[in-house]
Amino acid sequence: MLRNSSKVLCLTLAAFLSMSALAGCVGKKNTDQASNTPKATVAPKEKTKLQFFTWSTGAQTDIQASIDDYNKTNKDNIEIETLFRSGDWQTPLRTMLAAAQGPDIMHGTPNRTESILNGWIEPWDSYMSKEFKERVKGTEVIVVVNGKPQTFDFTFAMKSKRMLYNKDLFKEAGLDPNKPPKSLADFREYAKKITEKGAGKYYGTAFPIAKNNTYLMVDAFLNMEGLYNNWDYKTGTYKYSVLAPYFEFYKQMMADKSVFPGAESMDNDAVRSQFAAGKVGMLMSGLSWDVKAVNDQFKATIDWAASPIPTLDGKEPKSPYAVRPSSAYNLYSGSKNKPAAMKVVEFFMSDKYLGMYYEKAIDMVTINSAVVNAKAPTDKMLAQWPMFAPTVAKDLTIPVGIGPSSGTLDGDNDVQTFEKILLTNVDIKKSLADLDKRYMDAMTKQIPIDLEKAKSNKMVIDTIGKIPVDPSFDYLKPDFTKVKYISFDEWKAMSK
């Protein structure tokens, strides 16, 4: 837990008592004389101003309100200027960093490894108090540089994933709204019934295929199969091939004509808009931020709910983490106010600020006390928010692993491959196996490039030029502290 510092209070109290004691020793003559002497004007201490760069434009109003309150009330005389950027935020941030004009604190970097190699960011360890270290234990993103483990950012939040469904359409199709599908077979059958009942007015489901949104259709399944960032730490390989039965399921749904027409031109906003309008019965992989999006952005009037995403066989998934972790808060190496920047991050990781994230339905957060002490959202618009909350306390702290360096891919990337699978008659298994191979080839080609760059910068970074693997990796209880970063030759020997 982050404890309120009493140092400032004690110093203020001591100063007050000292002034009182001095006043008691002053005689009446001196007091009268002092009363007739004009008081000197003491100039207020200039505030320490810090820049905070963030891409969280969707929650800009709530975040800025909280930061405004901090600027008015913090005892450290700090003022935060927030720089909000949306869309391709990486490009302007990279430009700022390359020009040695980076913001003091960053909500992520264009690329962590690149930023470390270029000296754009530095670790927080020198500025962290013991209390803060204890509070954020388990959320740190640690990179070993020149043999020393260093904390570069923190996993402060996560977006949990659920299936969204329209309770009214369930009832109309004769389905029990209190019994959402648990298996993909059930999902398919429910979609058929909803589509049949809709007779062209509404459909069982909708797919976001346009604008590279196909990843949303499989992201949860990758997690539930035990993969993180598309990487299998147990074997030390990319393993998109596990998605074959899921894509077969999606193709079957399209053949059933249970999918809202025009999927190839619909992105996630279009899909959510149709769901909010009561034209879609179920959405497979909704993220927790959809609560606000569906209810507020798309002005839903439907009665809807969220439930666990159906699994392949209706049983428990291999991994309980159907989530997308958010790690953030990097320190700019050129900042002139690093201790003050640490104070700001203490605030960002506090129960008050993280509690705001939960109460306003911005993100699920990774520090248990922030959730426990937060108020449940009372706004009717956020009624579905508790349905996205992890059901087990340990799920609130999401482990973070640093995956392999990705290189330049030869041919279609993952989402382009997914689109071809969904929209053409390519062989699903062969396409995914080929995707695995091409990602592995790109990674192995990138290894000597990364090693040379690190060498020229006189850095040895454990994760660069290495392959992360742990043969005993437990999908149900992942422990990234046991992951070893081994050379390509070691990996080849292990893979035989």
C-alpha positions as CSV (number, residue, x, y, z in Angstrom):
1,M,0.0,0.0,0.0
2,L,1.1,3.5,-0.7
3,R,1.2,5.3,2.7
4,N,0.5,9.0,3.0
5,S,3.8,10.8,3.7
6,S,3.8,12.6,7.1
7,K,7.2,14.3,6.4
8,V,5.6,17.5,4.9
9,L,3.0,17.6,7.7
10,C,5.7,17.3,10.4
11,L,7.9,19.9,8.9
12,T,4.9,22.3,8.6
13,L,3.9,21.6,12.2
14,A,7.4,22.1,13.5
15,A,7.7,25.4,11.7
16,F,4.4,26.5,13.1
17,L,5.4,25.6,16.7
18,S,8.7,27.4,16.3
19,M,7.0,30.5,15.1
20,S,4.6,30.4,18.0
21,A,7.4,30.0,20.5
22,L,9.3,33.0,19.1
23,A,6.1,35.0,19.2
24,G,5.7,34.2,22.9
25,C,9.2,35.5,23.6
26,V,8.6,38.9,22.0
27,G,7.6,41.7,24.4
28,K,4.6,44.0,23.9
29,K,6.8,46.9,22.7
30,N,8.3,44.8,20.0
31,T,4.8,43.5,19.1
32,D,3.4,47.0,18.8
33,Q,6.4,48.0,16.7
34,A,6.0,45.0,14.5
35,S,2.3,45.9,14.0
36,N,3.3,49.3,12.6
37,T,5.8,47.9,10.2
38,P,4.6,47.2,6.7
39,K,4.7,43.4,6.1
40,A,7.1,42.1,3.5
41,T,5.5,40.4,0.5
42,V,6.8,36.9,0.1
43,A,6.7,35.7,-3.5
44,P,5.0,32.3,-3.9
45,K,7.3,29.5,-4.8
46,E,7.3,28.7,-8.5
47,K,5.6,25.5,-9.4
48,T,7.5,22.5,-10.8
49,K,5.9,22.0,-14.2
50,L,5.9,18.6,-15.8
51,Q,4.6,17.3,-19.2
52,F,2.7,14.1,-19.3
53,F,2.1,12.5,-22.8
54,T,-0.8,10.1,-23.2
55,W,-2.9,8.5,-25.9
56,S,-5.9,8.0,-23.6
57,T,-8.1,10.5,-25.6
58,G,-11.2,8.3,-25.0
59,A,-11.0,9.1,-21.3
60,Q,-9.6,12.6,-21.7
61,T,-12.4,14.4,-19.7
62,D,-12.1,12.1,-16.6
63,I,-8.3,12.0,-16.7
64,Q,-7.9,15.7,-17.1
65,A,-10.4,16.4,-14.3
66,S,-8.4,14.2,-11.9
67,I,-5.1,15.8,-13.0
68,D,-6.6,19.3,-12.5
69,D,-7.6,18.3,-9.0
70,Y,-4.0,17.0,-8.4
71,N,-2.6,20.3,-9.6
72,K,-4.7,22.2,-7.1
73,T,-4.2,20.0,-4.1
74,N,-0.8,18.3,-4.2
75,K,1.6,19.3,-1.5
76,D,4.7,19.0,-3.7
77,N,4.0,22.2,-5.6
78,I,3.8,20.2,-8.9
79,E,1.8,21.2,-12.0
80,I,1.1,18.6,-14.7
81,E,0.6,19.7,-18.3
82,T,-1.2,16.9,-20.2
83,L,-0.5,16.3,-23.9
84,F,-3.2,14.2,-25.4
85,R,-2.6,12.5,-28.8
86,S,-4.8,10.1,-30.6
87,G,-4.4,7.8,-33.6
88,D,-0.8,7.5,-34.6
89,W,0.6,8.9,-31.4
90,Q,3.9,7.0,-31.8
91,T,5.1,9.3,-34.6
92,P,4.8,12.7,-32.9
93,L,6.3,11.2,-29.7
94,R,9.2,9.6,-31.5
95,T,9.8,13.0,-33.2
96,M,9.9,14.8,-29.8
97,L,12.3,12.2,-28.4
98,A,14.6,12.3,-31.4
99,A,14.7,16.1,-31.1
100,A,15.6,15.9,-27.3
101,Q,12.3,17.5,-26.4
102,G,10.6,14.6,-24.8
103,P,7.8,15.0,-22.2
104,D,8.8,14.2,-18.6
105,I,6.5,11.2,-18.3
106,M,5.1,9.1,-21.2
107,H,2.1,6.8,-21.3
108,G,4.2,4.3,-23.2
109,T,6.9,4.8,-25.8
110,P,6.9,4.1,-29.6
111,N,9.0,1.1,-28.8
112,R,10.5,0.2,-25.4
113,T,13.7,-1.5,-26.7
114,E,14.3,1.3,-29.2
115,S,13.9,3.9,-26.5
116,I,16.3,2.1,-24.2
117,L,19.0,1.7,-26.9
118,N,18.7,5.4,-27.9
119,G,18.8,6.5,-24.3
120,W,15.4,8.2,-24.5
121,I,14.1,6.7,-21.3
122,E,15.7,5.7,-18.0
123,P,14.6,3.4,-15.2
124,W,12.7,4.6,-12.2
125,D,14.6,2.6,-9.6
126,S,16.7,5.4,-8.3
127,Y,13.6,7.5,-7.4
128,M,11.3,4.8,-6.0
129,S,10.6,4.8,-2.2
130,K,10.4,1.5,-0.3
131,E,6.7,2.0,0.1
132,F,6.1,2.5,-3.6
133,K,8.2,-0.5,-4.5
134,E,6.1,-2.7,-2.2
135,R,2.9,-1.2,-3.6
136,V,3.7,-1.9,-7.3
137,K,5.3,-5.3,-6.7
138,G,4.3,-7.6,-9.5
139,T,3.2,-4.8,-11.9
140,E,6.8,-3.7,-12.9
141,V,8.1,-4.1,-16.4
142,I,11.7,-5.0,-15.7
143,V,14.5,-5.1,-18.3
144,V,18.0,-6.3,-17.5
145,V,20.5,-3.8,-18.9
146,N,24.2,-4.4,-18.5
147,G,23.5,-7.1,-16.0
148,K,21.2,-4.9,-13.8
149,P,17.4,-5.4,-13.5
150,Q,15.8,-2.1,-14.1
151,T,12.2,-0.9,-13.9
152,F,11.1,1.1,-16.9
153,D,7.3,1.1,-16.5
154,F,4.4,-0.4,-14.7
155,T,1.3,-2.5,-15.6
156,F,-1.3,-0.2,-14.2
157,A,-4.5,-1.4,-15.9
158,M,-6.0,-4.0,-18.2
159,K,-8.9,-4.3,-20.6
160,S,-10.8,-7.5,-19.8
161,K,-12.8,-9.3,-22.5
162,R,-16.3,-10.6,-22.5
163,M,-19.0,-11.7,-24.9
164,L,-21.7,-9.0,-25.3
165,Y,-25.3,-10.1,-25.9
166,N,-28.7,-8.5,-26.3
167,K,-31.1,-9.9,-23.7
168,D,-34.2,-8.8,-25.6
169,L,-33.2,-10.6,-28.8
170,F,-32.5,-13.7,-26.7
171,K,-36.0,-13.6,-25.4
172,E,-37.5,-13.1,-28.9
173,A,-35.6,-16.1,-30.2
174,G,-36.7,-18.3,-27.3
175,L,-33.3,-18.3,-25.6
176,D,-32.8,-17.8,-21.8
177,P,-31.0,-14.5,-21.3
178,N,-29.6,-15.8,-18.0
179,K,-27.9,-18.7,-19.9
180,P,-25.5,-17.3,-22.4
181,P,-23.5,-19.8,-24.6
182,K,-20.5,-21.5,-23.0
183,S,-19.1,-23.2,-26.1
184,L,-18.6,-22.2,-29.7
185,A,-21.1,-24.7,-30.8
186,D,-23.7,-23.2,-28.5
187,F,-22.8,-19.7,-29.8
188,R,-23.3,-20.8,-33.4
189,E,-26.7,-22.4,-32.6
190,Y,-27.8,-19.3,-30.7
191,A,-26.8,-17.1,-33.6
192,K,-28.8,-19.2,-36.0
193,K,-31.9,-18.9,-33.9
194,I,-31.6,-15.2,-33.5
195,T,-31.0,-14.7,-37.2
196,E,-33.9,-16.8,-38.1
197,K,-36.2,-14.9,-35.8
198,G,-34.9,-11.6,-37.1
199,A,-35.9,-12.3,-40.7
200,G,-33.5,-9.7,-42.0
201,K,-34.1,-7.1,-39.3
202,Y,-31.4,-8.4,-37.0
203,Y,-28.7,-11.0,-37.0
204,G,-26.9,-13.4,-34.6
205,T,-23.6,-11.7,-34.6
206,A,-21.3,-9.3,-36.5
207,F,-17.6,-9.4,-37.5
208,P,-15.2,-6.4,-37.5
209,I,-13.1,-7.3,-40.6
210,A,-12.3,-3.8,-41.9
211,K,-9.4,-1.5,-40.9
212,N,-7.2,-4.3,-39.4
213,N,-9.9,-5.0,-36.7
214,T,-9.9,-8.8,-37.3
215,Y,-7.4,-9.1,-34.4
216,L,-10.2,-8.3,-32.0
217,M,-11.9,-11.5,-33.2
218,V,-9.1,-13.8,-32.0
219,D,-7.2,-11.8,-29.3
220,A,-9.2,-13.4,-26.5
221,F,-8.7,-16.9,-27.9
222,L,-4.9,-16.4,-28.1
223,N,-5.0,-15.5,-24.4
224,M,-7.3,-18.4,-23.5
225,E,-4.9,-20.8,-25.3
226,G,-2.1,-19.6,-23.0
227,L,-0.4,-17.2,-25.4
228,Y,0.9,-13.7,-24.6
229,N,1.6,-11.3,-27.5
230,N,1.0,-14.3,-29.8
231,W,4.0,-16.0,-28.2
232,D,4.1,-19.4,-26.5
233,Y,6.7,-19.1,-23.7
234,K,6.6,-22.9,-23.1
235,T,8.0,-23.7,-26.6
236,G,9.6,-20.4,-27.4
237,T,7.6,-20.0,-30.7
238,Y,4.9,-18.0,-32.4
239,K,1.9,-20.2,-32.4
240,Y,-0.9,-18.7,-34.5
241,S,-1.7,-22.2,-35.6
242,V,-3.8,-22.7,-32.4
243,L,-6.4,-20.4,-34.0
244,A,-7.3,-22.9,-36.8
245,P,-10.5,-24.3,-35.1
246,Y,-11.6,-20.8,-34.2
247,F,-11.3,-19.6,-37.8
248,E,-13.2,-22.7,-38.9
249,F,-15.9,-21.7,-36.5
250,Y,-16.0,-18.2,-37.9
251,K,-16.2,-19.5,-41.4
252,Q,-19.1,-21.8,-40.5
253,M,-20.9,-18.8,-39.0
254,M,-20.5,-16.9,-42.3
255,A,-21.8,-20.0,-44.2
256,D,-24.8,-20.0,-41.9
257,K,-25.5,-16.4,-42.9
258,S,-25.8,-15.6,-39.2
259,V,-23.4,-12.7,-39.6
260,F,-24.6,-9.1,-40.1
261,P,-24.2,-8.4,-43.9
262,G,-21.2,-6.4,-45.2
263,A,-18.7,-7.7,-42.6
264,E,-15.8,-7.0,-45.0
265,S,-16.5,-3.3,-44.8
266,M,-17.3,-3.1,-41.0
267,D,-14.8,-2.0,-38.4
268,N,-15.3,-2.3,-34.6
269,D,-17.2,1.0,-34.4
270,A,-19.6,-0.1,-37.0
271,V,-20.1,-3.5,-35.3
272,R,-20.7,-1.8,-31.9
273,S,-23.0,0.7,-33.4
274,Q,-25.2,-2.0,-34.9
275,F,-25.2,-3.9,-31.6
276,A,-26.3,-0.7,-29.7
277,A,-29.1,-0.3,-32.2
278,G,-30.5,-3.7,-31.5
279,K,-29.5,-5.2,-34.9
280,V,-27.0,-7.8,-33.5
281,G,-27.6,-10.5,-30.9
282,M,-24.0,-11.2,-29.8
283,L,-20.5,-9.9,-30.1
284,M,-17.7,-12.4,-29.4
285,S,-14.9,-10.3,-28.1
286,G,-15.9,-7.1,-26.4
287,L,-13.4,-5.2,-24.3
288,S,-14.3,-3.5,-21.0
289,W,-14.1,-0.1,-22.6
290,D,-17.2,-1.1,-24.7
291,V,-19.4,-0.4,-21.7
292,K,-19.0,3.3,-22.3
293,A,-18.7,3.0,-26.1
294,V,-22.0,1.0,-26.5
295,N,-24.0,3.0,-23.9
296,D,-22.7,6.5,-24.3
297,Q,-20.9,6.8,-27.7
298,F,-23.5,4.8,-29.6
299,K,-26.5,5.7,-27.4
300,A,-27.7,2.1,-26.8
301,T,-31.3,1.7,-25.6
302,I,-31.2,-2.1,-25.6
303,D,-31.1,-4.3,-22.5
304,W,-27.7,-6.0,-22.8
305,A,-25.3,-8.0,-20.7
306,A,-21.8,-9.4,-20.8
307,S,-20.6,-13.0,-20.0
308,P,-17.4,-15.0,-20.3
309,I,-16.3,-15.7,-23.8
310,P,-17.3,-19.1,-25.0
311,T,-14.5,-21.7,-25.2
312,L,-13.9,-24.2,-27.9
313,D,-15.4,-27.1,-25.9
314,G,-17.4,-25.3,-23.2
315,K,-14.8,-26.2,-20.6
316,E,-12.4,-23.9,-18.7
317,P,-9.8,-22.1,-20.8
318,K,-6.1,-23.1,-20.6
319,S,-5.3,-19.6,-19.2
320,P,-7.7,-17.5,-17.1
321,Y,-6.3,-14.2,-18.4
322,A,-8.7,-13.0,-21.2
323,V,-7.2,-9.6,-20.8
324,R,-5.1,-7.0,-22.5
325,P,-2.6,-5.5,-20.1
326,S,-1.7,-1.7,-20.3
327,S,1.8,-0.8,-19.2
328,A,2.8,2.8,-19.0
329,Y,4.7,5.7,-17.3
330,N,8.1,5.9,-18.8
331,L,10.6,8.5,-17.5
332,Y,12.3,10.7,-20.1
333,S,16.0,10.7,-19.6
334,G,16.2,14.4,-20.4
335,S,13.8,15.4,-17.8
336,K,15.1,18.1,-15.4
337,N,12.6,17.2,-12.7
338,K,12.9,13.4,-12.2
339,P,12.1,13.2,-8.4
340,A,9.0,15.3,-9.1
341,A,8.1,13.0,-12.0
342,M,8.3,10.1,-9.5
343,K,5.8,11.9,-7.3
344,V,3.4,12.2,-10.2
345,V,3.7,8.4,-11.0
346,E,3.0,7.7,-7.3
347,F,-0.2,9.7,-7.8
348,F,-1.0,7.8,-11.1
349,M,-0.5,4.5,-9.2
350,S,-2.5,5.6,-6.1
351,D,-5.8,4.2,-5.0
352,K,-7.4,7.6,-5.7
353,Y,-6.3,7.8,-9.4
354,L,-6.7,4.1,-10.2
355,G,-10.0,4.0,-8.3
356,M,-11.1,6.8,-10.7
357,Y,-10.2,4.6,-13.6
358,Y,-12.4,1.8,-12.2
359,E,-15.3,4.1,-11.1
360,K,-15.5,5.9,-14.5
361,A,-15.3,2.6,-16.4
362,I,-12.1,3.6,-18.2
363,D,-10.1,0.4,-17.3
364,M,-9.8,-2.5,-14.9
365,V,-6.8,-1.8,-12.7
366,T,-4.1,-4.1,-11.5
367,I,-3.7,-3.0,-7.8
368,N,-6.3,-4.8,-5.7
369,S,-6.7,-2.1,-3.0
370,A,-7.7,0.4,-5.7
371,V,-10.6,-1.8,-6.7
372,V,-11.5,-2.7,-3.2
373,N,-11.6,0.9,-2.1
374,A,-13.3,2.2,-5.3
375,K,-17.0,2.9,-5.5
376,A,-19.1,0.7,-7.8
377,P,-20.2,2.9,-10.7
378,T,-23.7,4.2,-10.0
379,D,-24.3,5.7,-13.4
380,K,-27.0,3.7,-15.1
381,M,-25.0,4.0,-18.3
382,L,-22.3,1.8,-16.6
383,A,-24.6,-1.0,-15.5
384,Q,-22.6,-3.7,-17.3
385,W,-19.2,-2.6,-15.9
386,P,-19.1,-5.0,-13.0
387,M,-19.7,-7.9,-15.4
388,F,-16.2,-7.3,-16.8
389,A,-14.5,-7.4,-13.5
390,P,-12.1,-10.4,-12.8
391,T,-13.8,-13.0,-10.6
392,V,-10.6,-13.9,-8.7
393,A,-8.5,-11.4,-6.8
394,K,-5.2,-12.7,-8.2
395,D,-6.5,-11.9,-11.7
396,L,-6.2,-8.2,-10.9
397,T,-2.5,-8.4,-11.1
398,I,-1.6,-9.3,-14.7
399,P,1.9,-10.7,-15.3
400,V,3.9,-9.0,-18.0
401,G,6.4,-10.8,-20.2
402,I,8.7,-9.2,-22.7
403,G,8.3,-11.0,-26.0
404,P,10.9,-11.5,-28.7
405,S,12.0,-8.7,-31.0
406,S,9.9,-8.7,-34.1
407,G,11.7,-8.1,-37.4
408,T,10.5,-7.2,-40.9
409,L,7.9,-9.8,-42.0
410,D,8.1,-11.3,-45.5
411,G,4.5,-11.2,-46.9
412,D,1.2,-10.6,-45.2
413,N,1.1,-9.8,-41.5
414,D,-1.2,-11.5,-39.0
415,V,-4.3,-9.3,-39.6
416,Q,-3.9,-9.4,-43.4
417,T,-3.7,-13.2,-43.1
418,F,-6.8,-13.3,-40.9
419,E,-8.7,-11.3,-43.5
420,K,-7.8,-13.6,-46.3
421,I,-8.8,-16.6,-44.2
422,L,-12.2,-15.0,-43.5
423,L,-12.9,-13.6,-47.0
424,T,-11.3,-16.2,-49.4
425,N,-11.0,-20.0,-49.6
426,V,-7.4,-20.3,-48.5
427,D,-6.5,-23.4,-46.5
428,I,-6.8,-22.3,-42.8
429,K,-4.2,-24.6,-41.3
430,K,-1.6,-24.0,-44.0
431,S,-2.1,-20.2,-43.8
432,L,-1.6,-20.1,-40.0
433,A,1.4,-22.6,-40.1
434,D,3.0,-20.4,-42.8
435,L,2.3,-17.3,-40.6
436,D,4.1,-19.0,-37.7
437,K,7.1,-19.7,-39.9
438,R,7.3,-16.3,-41.4
439,Y,7.2,-14.6,-37.9
440,M,9.9,-16.9,-36.7
441,D,12.0,-16.2,-39.8
442,A,11.6,-12.5,-39.3
443,M,12.6,-12.8,-35.6
444,T,15.7,-14.8,-36.3
445,K,16.8,-12.3,-39.0
446,Q,16.3,-9.5,-36.6
447,I,18.5,-11.0,-33.9
448,P,22.0,-10.1,-35.4
449,I,20.7,-6.6,-36.2
450,D,19.6,-6.0,-32.6
451,L,22.8,-7.4,-31.2
452,E,24.9,-5.1,-33.4
453,K,22.9,-2.0,-32.5
454,A,23.2,-2.9,-28.8
455,K,26.9,-3.4,-29.2
456,S,27.4,0.0,-31.0
457,N,25.6,1.6,-28.1
458,K,27.7,-0.2,-25.5
459,M,24.7,-2.0,-24.0
460,V,24.0,-5.5,-23.1
461,I,20.2,-6.0,-22.8
462,D,19.1,-9.5,-21.8
463,T,16.1,-9.5,-24.0
464,I,17.9,-8.3,-27.2
465,G,19.0,-10.9,-29.6
466,K,17.6,-13.6,-27.4
467,I,14.6,-15.9,-27.4
468,P,12.3,-16.0,-24.3
469,V,11.4,-19.5,-23.2
470,D,10.4,-21.5,-20.1
471,P,9.7,-25.2,-20.8
472,S,7.9,-25.4,-17.4
473,F,5.7,-22.4,-18.1
474,D,2.3,-22.8,-16.5
475,Y,-0.5,-21.3,-18.6
476,L,-2.8,-21.1,-15.5
477,K,-0.2,-19.5,-13.2
478,P,2.4,-17.7,-15.5
479,D,5.5,-16.6,-13.7
480,F,7.7,-14.5,-16.0
481,T,10.5,-14.4,-13.5
482,K,11.3,-18.0,-14.6
483,V,11.5,-17.1,-18.3
484,K,15.1,-17.4,-19.7
485,Y,16.4,-15.4,-22.6
486,I,18.6,-17.8,-24.6
487,S,20.7,-17.5,-27.7
488,F,19.4,-18.7,-31.1
489,D,21.9,-21.6,-31.0
490,E,20.6,-22.6,-27.5
491,W,17.1,-22.4,-28.7
492,K,17.8,-24.6,-31.8
493,A,19.4,-27.2,-29.5
494,M,16.4,-27.1,-27.2
495,S,13.9,-27.4,-30.0
496,K,15.4,-30.6,-31.4
